[in-house]
Amino acid sequence: MTDMDKKLLESQIKQLEHGWEQVEQQIQKKYSQQVVEYDEFTTLMNKVQDTEISLQQQQQHLQLRLKSPEERAGNQSMIALTTDLQATKHGFSVLKGQAELQMKRIWGEKEKKNLEDGINNLKKQWETLEPLHLEAENQIKKCDIRNKMKETILWAKNLLGELNPSIPLLPDDILSQIRKCKVTHDGILARQQSVESLAEEVKDKVPSLTTYEGGDLNNTLEDLRNQYQMLVLKSTQRSQQLEFKLEERSNFFAIIRKFQLMVQESETLIIPRVETAATEAELKHHHVTLEASQKELQEIDSGISTHLQELTNIYEELNVFERLFLEDQLKNLKIRTNRIQRFIQNTCNEVEHKVKFCRQFHEKTSALQEEADSIQRNELLLNQEVNKGVKEEIYNLKDRLTAIKCCILQVLKLKKVFDYIGLNWDFSQLDQLQTQVFEKEKELEEKIKQLDTFEEEHGKYQALLSKMRAIDLQIKKMTEVVLKAPDSSPESRRLNAQILSQRIEKAKCLCDEIIKKLNENKTFDDSFKEKEILQIKLNAEENDKLYKVLQNMVLELSPKELDEKNCQDKLETSLHVLNQIKSQLQQPLLINLEIKHIQNEKDNCEAFQEQVWAEMCSIKAVTAIEKQREENSSEASDVETKLREFEDLQMQLNTSIDLRTVSFKNYAVSGWVRELTPVIPAFWEAKAGGSLEAK
């Protein structure tokens, strides 16, 4: 499973668990309600049955008393029986009222029918007992004092029944009962004098009665006194009990109210805020507040659980509706507390995620800043020194900057995420870093361009320098041949000296070209230019000295006089050499020649050009002697014509050499010519009939 699938599955499981908890809570609530309703129904049915049994017993005692007045039915007087019966009737009325009220609000049809049947049976039983009760009442009314005693006892019993009801749930209702109980207690104390007066009347009346009637009246008086004392005691106890319960319930509801206020305050933490995006510091402060609220809610939940366990003692004093109300309030508060706990926990997780996201963002930004600072510290590599390592390091720095730039662009894309989850978009550090990276990247690109230009110019300069050194090396080798080979013929030495002089002139031109380009070059610094130019000039001075020596040698070795036959032979030999060079140059180019062979062929072309130049120098010297002789002898000659022919041949040879050299260069660049037929001989050619080897 992917991470997204896992998160979706976890969310669905949490929703399912939450839904299941709600179902369990509803079922538990319904079950508790059913239990309370059933207990109340059972209590009422038990009261109905007890009342029914009591009526049956009272009916039996009353019938026995009426049939046998002198027999003390259960040691109870007629007054006691009638007052008990009337008290039971009063209790039945109260019970009937409670049952009718509750049947409208709770229970099903079956329970209602059972209760109605029980009440109807009581009504029928009372209707059956009513004639006996009227007969007993009539007997009592015959005696005024007995009637007074009956009324007083009935008053006391009814008050005793009223002092036994359950204590209400709410403190205001308890306070109202306390006031009512005080009024009742004052009324009871106010009746004390009438009770004492009635007792005096009984004492005065007893002597005039029979023994049975006097004893019955004394027993009734004793019962009245007991009932009155019990009423006074019960009233006092009821007042004390109400006072105690008022304090207990006030404390209980104060705690519940405190819990409700704490829950209400906690609810404000989970209300979505419409204010501006939060910063990391605000998120951390909010997280601390949520954790503190979470601890308070845990205490509330524990306190509610404790009170729910203690409800058993309170239930005994409450009616069914108060029980249901209290249990519903506590459980709703507990459910509300648990719901807020879940919300706060989810909010804590969300805040932690946001703080973690902010921390990761700042850590990444700091890491990018450190990387940029590291590149900044490596600026010491950005100097004018050019070597492969420095350039590679610069490219490495550029790659690192490119990576930083890509990372910055990726981080900048998080703006939508920050806006979506409500985080403050404070990317000033990242913006500054982006500007710094862009500037540094431009600087490195410019530096790379400078290095490329420097390398290109330096490469060109090194190529010219290598060419100059190669020419100098050739000059040194040829100098040894020319100056240290005295056994050679004068003409050969003169020819070699002329070729060497031409090489020196080329070297001089190349030195001048290098110095000119160095002076015009803006890439190299002045110190480098001065150092290189000084070295080139020293080398050029040595070549100048050698050039002067060679010129003197050419003058010394040049023939002063030649007869006509030698002049003709000399010209024929030079013509033969030039034609042989021409023949070599006319050979075709072939393919598959390696680069080093192409370079050798280019060197051969250069050697041909030098030899052509040397032969032309020799021809000009011979034609000059021939021309001098013609002037002295006044004979016509075709020297000028021959000289022009040689010059035309020289031009043709030079053109062929130039074309061949250009072809080699093009072949080397294009790369398709690989080989030439090795038909071009070595540098030096014999003067007549010999090989072209150097002598």
DATAUR-V877315 format. One record per residue. N is the residue number from 0. RES is the residue in one small letter. PHI is phi in degrees with one decimal (999 if undefined). Layout:
BEGIN
N:RES:PHI, N:RES:PHI
END
This chain:
BEGIN
0:m:999, 1:t:-77.8, 2:d:-61.6, 3:m:-64.9, 4:d:-64.0, 5:k:-62.9, 6:k:-63.8, 7:l:-62.9, 8:l:-64.7, 9:e:-60.8, 10:s:-62.5, 11:q:-65.9, 12:i:-65.1, 13:k:-63.3, 14:q:-63.2, 15:l:-64.1, 16:e:-62.9, 17:h:-63.8, 18:g:-62.6, 19:w:-65.5, 20:e:-61.6, 21:q:-64.0, 22:v:-62.2, 23:e:-61.2, 24:q:-64.0, 25:q:-64.6, 26:i:-64.7, 27:q:-63.0, 28:k:-63.9, 29:k:-65.0, 30:y:-63.6, 31:s:-61.7, 32:q:-62.4, 33:q:-63.5, 34:v:-63.1, 35:v:-63.3, 36:e:-63.4, 37:y:-66.8, 38:d:-61.2, 39:e:-65.7, 40:f:-62.9, 41:t:-61.8, 42:t:-63.0, 43:l:-64.2, 44:m:-63.6, 45:n:-64.2, 46:k:-65.0, 47:v:-62.0, 48:q:-64.8, 49:d:-62.2, 50:t:-64.7, 51:e:-62.4, 52:i:-64.2, 53:s:-63.1, 54:l:-64.3, 55:q:-62.1, 56:q:-64.1, 57:q:-65.6, 58:q:-62.7, 59:q:-63.0, 60:h:-64.5, 61:l:-69.2, 62:q:-61.9, 63:l:-64.0, 64:r:-68.5, 65:l:-70.5, 66:k:-75.5, 67:s:-127.6, 68:p:-59.0, 69:e:-82.4, 70:e:-86.1, 71:r:-86.3, 72:a:-68.9, 73:g:66.8, 74:n:57.6, 75:q:-110.5, 76:s:-82.2, 77:m:-61.9, 78:i:-63.5, 79:a:-63.6, 80:l:-66.9, 81:t:-66.8, 82:t:-67.0, 83:d:-62.3, 84:l:-65.8, 85:q:-67.8, 86:a:-64.6, 87:t:-64.9, 88:k:-62.6, 89:h:-63.8, 90:g:-63.7, 91:f:-64.4, 92:s:-62.1, 93:v:-63.3, 94:l:-62.8, 95:k:-63.9, 96:g:-63.0, 97:q:-62.2, 98:a:-64.8, 99:e:-64.5, 100:l:-67.1, 101:q:-77.0, 102:m:-65.9, 103:k:-77.3, 104:r:-114.9, 105:i:-134.4, 106:w:74.7, 107:g:-92.9, 108:e:-65.1, 109:k:-65.0, 110:e:-64.3, 111:k:-60.7, 112:k:-64.2, 113:n:-61.6, 114:l:-69.0, 115:e:-62.3, 116:d:-62.1, 117:g:-63.1, 118:i:-67.8, 119:n:-63.6, 120:n:-62.5, 121:l:-63.1, 122:k:-62.3, 123:k:-64.2, 124:q:-64.2, 125:w:-68.9, 126:e:-61.9, 127:t:-66.5, 128:l:-82.7, 129:e:-61.3, 130:p:-60.8, 131:l:-62.7, 132:h:-65.9, 133:l:-66.0, 134:e:-62.7, 135:a:-66.4, 136:e:-63.7, 137:n:-65.1, 138:q:-64.3, 139:i:-68.1, 140:k:-67.2, 141:k:-65.1, 142:c:-112.2, 143:d:-63.4, 144:i:-68.9, 145:r:-65.9, 146:n:-62.8, 147:k:-63.5, 148:m:-64.4, 149:k:-62.8, 150:e:-61.9, 151:t:-68.4, 152:i:-63.3, 153:l:-62.3, 154:w:-59.9, 155:a:-64.4, 156:k:-67.6, 157:n:-63.1, 158:l:-66.0, 159:l:-60.6, 160:g:-66.5, 161:e:-75.4, 162:l:-81.2, 163:n:-99.9, 164:p:-64.4, 165:s:-66.9, 166:i:-83.0, 167:p:-65.4, 168:l:-78.7, 169:l:-84.6, 170:p:-59.7, 171:d:-63.9, 172:d:-67.6, 173:i:-63.7, 174:l:-62.4, 175:s:-64.7, 176:q:-67.1, 177:i:-62.1, 178:r:-63.1, 179:k:-64.7, 180:c:-65.9, 181:k:-66.5, 182:v:-63.0, 183:t:-62.7, 184:h:-63.5, 185:d:-65.6, 186:g:-65.5, 187:i:-63.7, 188:l:-64.9, 189:a:-68.3, 190:r:-83.6, 191:q:-62.1, 192:q:-65.1, 193:s:-66.7, 194:v:-65.9, 195:e:-66.8, 196:s:-65.9, 197:l:-65.1, 198:a:-64.2, 199:e:-66.0, 200:e:-63.8, 201:v:-63.6, 202:k:-61.1, 203:d:-72.2, 204:k:-83.6, 205:v:-58.5, 206:p:-57.3, 207:s:-86.0, 208:l:-104.4, 209:t:-70.6, 210:t:-62.9, 211:y:-65.3, 212:e:-65.6, 213:g:-65.7, 214:g:-64.0, 215:d:-64.2, 216:l:-69.6, 217:n:-64.3, 218:n:-62.2, 219:t:-65.8, 220:l:-64.4, 221:e:-61.3, 222:d:-63.5, 223:l:-64.3, 224:r:-62.3, 225:n:-61.2, 226:q:-63.5, 227:y:-66.5, 228:q:-61.5, 229:m:-62.5, 230:l:-65.5, 231:v:-62.4, 232:l:-63.1, 233:k:-64.5, 234:s:-65.2, 235:t:-65.0, 236:q:-62.5, 237:r:-63.2, 238:s:-63.7, 239:q:-63.5, 240:q:-63.3, 241:l:-65.4, 242:e:-62.0, 243:f:-63.8, 244:k:-68.5, 245:l:-63.0, 246:e:-65.1, 247:e:-63.5, 248:r:-69.2, 249:s:-62.9, 250:n:-63.8, 251:f:-60.6, 252:f:-72.3, 253:a:-65.2, 254:i:-64.6, 255:i:-61.9, 256:r:-64.4, 257:k:-63.0, 258:f:-59.7, 259:q:-63.1, 260:l:-65.1, 261:m:-64.5, 262:v:-65.6, 263:q:-63.6, 264:e:-64.3, 265:s:-68.0, 266:e:-65.0, 267:t:-65.7, 268:l:-74.9, 269:i:-99.7, 270:i:-73.4, 271:p:-59.3, 272:r:-91.2, 273:v:-101.3, 274:e:-78.4, 275:t:-66.1, 276:a:-59.3, 277:a:-88.9, 278:t:-90.8, 279:e:-64.9, 280:a:-63.7, 281:e:-64.2, 282:l:-63.9, 283:k:-64.0, 284:h:-62.9, 285:h:-63.5, 286:h:-65.8, 287:v:-61.9, 288:t:-61.8, 289:l:-64.5, 290:e:-64.5, 291:a:-63.1, 292:s:-64.3, 293:q:-63.1, 294:k:-64.5, 295:e:-62.2, 296:l:-65.1, 297:q:-64.0, 298:e:-64.7, 299:i:-62.2, 300:d:-61.0, 301:s:-65.0, 302:g:-64.5, 303:i:-64.6, 304:s:-61.0, 305:t:-62.7, 306:h:-67.3, 307:l:-64.3, 308:q:-70.2, 309:e:-88.7, 310:l:-66.8, 311:t:-58.2, 312:n:-67.8, 313:i:-76.0, 314:y:-58.9, 315:e:-62.1, 316:e:-101.5, 317:l:-113.5, 318:n:-83.0, 319:v:-64.5, 320:f:-69.1, 321:e:-67.7, 322:r:-61.0, 323:l:-62.3, 324:f:-63.1, 325:l:-64.7, 326:e:-64.1, 327:d:-65.6, 328:q:-64.5, 329:l:-67.4, 330:k:-69.3, 331:n:-63.1, 332:l:-64.7, 333:k:-66.3, 334:i:-62.0, 335:r:-61.1, 336:t:-64.3, 337:n:-63.5, 338:r:-62.8, 339:i:-65.8, 340:q:-60.0, 341:r:-64.2, 342:f:-62.7, 343:i:-66.4, 344:q:-63.5, 345:n:-63.6, 346:t:-65.3, 347:c:-60.1, 348:n:-61.4, 349:e:-65.4, 350:v:-64.9, 351:e:-59.9, 352:h:-63.1, 353:k:-65.8, 354:v:-62.1, 355:k:-62.0, 356:f:-64.3, 357:c:-62.1, 358:r:-63.3, 359:q:-63.5, 360:f:-63.0, 361:h:-67.6, 362:e:-63.2, 363:k:-67.1, 364:t:-63.4, 365:s:-63.7, 366:a:-63.3, 367:l:-64.9, 368:q:-65.6, 369:e:-63.5, 370:e:-64.1, 371:a:-64.9, 372:d:-64.7, 373:s:-62.7, 374:i:-64.8, 375:q:-63.9, 376:r:-69.4, 377:n:-86.9, 378:e:-65.5, 379:l:-62.0, 380:l:-75.7, 381:l:-85.2, 382:n:-119.6, 383:q:-79.5, 384:e:-69.4, 385:v:-115.1, 386:n:-154.5, 387:k:-62.8, 388:g:-63.8, 389:v:-64.4, 390:k:-65.0, 391:e:-62.6, 392:e:-66.0, 393:i:-64.6, 394:y:-63.2, 395:n:-63.2, 396:l:-62.6, 397:k:-64.7, 398:d:-63.1, 399:r:-64.5, 400:l:-64.6, 401:t:-62.9, 402:a:-63.1, 403:i:-62.5, 404:k:-62.4, 405:c:-62.2, 406:c:-63.2, 407:i:-63.2, 408:l:-62.8, 409:q:-65.0, 410:v:-67.6, 411:l:-62.9, 412:k:-68.0, 413:l:-74.0, 414:k:-57.7, 415:k:-63.1, 416:v:-64.9, 417:f:-60.9, 418:d:-64.3, 419:y:-68.7, 420:i:-91.5, 421:g:78.4, 422:l:-106.7, 423:n:-71.0, 424:w:-88.4, 425:d:-113.5, 426:f:-112.6, 427:s:-61.3, 428:q:-62.2, 429:l:-68.9, 430:d:-64.3, 431:q:-62.3, 432:l:-64.1, 433:q:-62.8, 434:t:-62.3, 435:q:-61.1, 436:v:-66.5, 437:f:-61.8, 438:e:-64.9, 439:k:-67.2, 440:e:-65.4, 441:k:-62.0, 442:e:-62.5, 443:l:-68.3, 444:e:-61.8, 445:e:-64.6, 446:k:-65.7, 447:i:-64.5, 448:k:-61.5, 449:q:-61.8, 450:l:-66.8, 451:d:-62.5, 452:t:-63.1, 453:f:-62.8, 454:e:-63.3, 455:e:-63.7, 456:e:-66.6, 457:h:-66.4, 458:g:-64.0, 459:k:-61.5, 460:y:-63.3, 461:q:-65.3, 462:a:-63.8, 463:l:-63.9, 464:l:-65.5, 465:s:-64.4, 466:k:-63.0, 467:m:-64.2, 468:r:-67.1, 469:a:-62.8, 470:i:-63.7, 471:d:-61.4, 472:l:-64.4, 473:q:-63.4, 474:i:-61.5, 475:k:-64.0, 476:k:-63.7, 477:m:-68.0, 478:t:-63.5, 479:e:-63.1, 480:v:-67.5, 481:v:-75.8, 482:l:-86.9, 483:k:-112.4, 484:a:-128.0, 485:p:-70.4, 486:d:-76.9, 487:s:-69.6, 488:s:-70.3, 489:p:-59.5, 490:e:-66.2, 491:s:-65.4, 492:r:-63.9, 493:r:-64.5, 494:l:-62.7, 495:n:-64.3, 496:a:-66.2, 497:q:-64.9, 498:i:-62.5, 499:l:-63.7, 500:s:-62.3, 501:q:-63.7, 502:r:-59.8, 503:i:-64.8, 504:e:-64.3, 505:k:-61.8, 506:a:-61.6, 507:k:-64.6, 508:c:-60.3, 509:l:-64.9, 510:c:-62.1, 511:d:-62.1, 512:e:-63.9, 513:i:-64.2, 514:i:-63.5, 515:k:-62.6, 516:k:-66.4, 517:l:-63.5, 518:n:-66.4, 519:e:-80.7, 520:n:-72.0, 521:k:-101.6, 522:t:-80.0, 523:f:-78.3, 524:d:-80.5, 525:d:-65.5, 526:s:-63.7, 527:f:-63.1, 528:k:-61.4, 529:e:-60.6, 530:k:-62.2, 531:e:-69.5, 532:i:-63.3, 533:l:-61.5, 534:q:-65.8, 535:i:-67.0, 536:k:-65.7, 537:l:-61.1, 538:n:-63.9, 539:a:-66.3, 540:e:-64.2, 541:e:-63.2, 542:n:-66.9, 543:d:-64.0, 544:k:-61.4, 545:l:-64.5, 546:y:-62.4, 547:k:-64.3, 548:v:-61.7, 549:l:-65.8, 550:q:-64.6, 551:n:-63.5, 552:m:-64.8, 553:v:-61.9, 554:l:-66.4, 555:e:-67.2, 556:l:-87.2, 557:s:-71.6, 558:p:-69.9, 559:k:-84.8, 560:e:-140.1, 561:l:-139.6, 562:d:-75.8, 563:e:-64.9, 564:k:-64.3, 565:n:-65.3, 566:c:-62.3, 567:q:-64.8, 568:d:-61.3, 569:k:-64.2, 570:l:-65.0, 571:e:-62.7, 572:t:-63.4, 573:s:-62.1, 574:l:-63.8, 575:h:-61.7, 576:v:-64.1, 577:l:-65.7, 578:n:-65.0, 579:q:-64.2, 580:i:-63.6, 581:k:-62.4, 582:s:-61.9, 583:q:-64.6, 584:l:-71.0, 585:q:-84.6, 586:q:-66.2, 587:p:-72.7, 588:l:-87.1, 589:l:-115.8, 590:i:-92.2, 591:n:64.2, 592:l:-108.6, 593:e:-73.3, 594:i:-62.3, 595:k:-65.2, 596:h:-69.9, 597:i:-61.2, 598:q:-64.0, 599:n:-62.1, 600:e:-66.4, 601:k:-63.5, 602:d:-63.1, 603:n:-63.1, 604:c:-61.2, 605:e:-64.9, 606:a:-64.5, 607:f:-59.8, 608:q:-63.2, 609:e:-65.7, 610:q:-66.2, 611:v:-61.4, 612:w:-63.6, 613:a:-64.3, 614:e:-64.4, 615:m:-66.5, 616:c:-62.5, 617:s:-64.9, 618:i:-63.0, 619:k:-64.6, 620:a:-65.3, 621:v:-65.8, 622:t:-67.1, 623:a:-68.1, 624:i:-64.6, 625:e:-62.4, 626:k:-67.7, 627:q:-68.3, 628:r:-65.8, 629:e:-63.3, 630:e:-66.4, 631:n:-74.0, 632:s:-94.7, 633:s:59.6, 634:e:-106.9, 635:a:-70.9, 636:s:-150.2, 637:d:-108.1, 638:v:-62.5, 639:e:-62.0, 640:t:-63.8, 641:k:-62.2, 642:l:-63.7, 643:r:-63.9, 644:e:-62.4, 645:f:-62.1, 646:e:-65.9, 647:d:-63.0, 648:l:-62.6, 649:q:-62.0, 650:m:-62.0, 651:q:-62.2, 652:l:-62.9, 653:n:-61.7, 654:t:-63.6, 655:s:-61.7, 656:i:-63.3, 657:d:-64.2, 658:l:-63.1, 659:r:-65.9, 660:t:-63.2, 661:v:-63.1, 662:s:-61.5, 663:f:-61.2, 664:k:-64.3, 665:n:-63.6, 666:y:-63.9, 667:a:-65.9, 668:v:-75.3, 669:s:-71.5, 670:g:82.6, 671:w:-94.2, 672:v:-92.0, 673:r:-106.8, 674:e:-157.9, 675:l:-118.1, 676:t:-65.4, 677:p:-75.0, 678:v:-106.1, 679:i:-83.9, 680:p:-75.8, 681:a:-73.0, 682:f:-67.1, 683:w:-104.2, 684:e:-112.7, 685:a:-67.9, 686:k:-71.7, 687:a:-153.1, 688:g:67.8, 689:g:-102.2, 690:s:-76.8, 691:l:-96.3, 692:e:-78.1, 693:a:-71.2, 694:k:-107.0
END
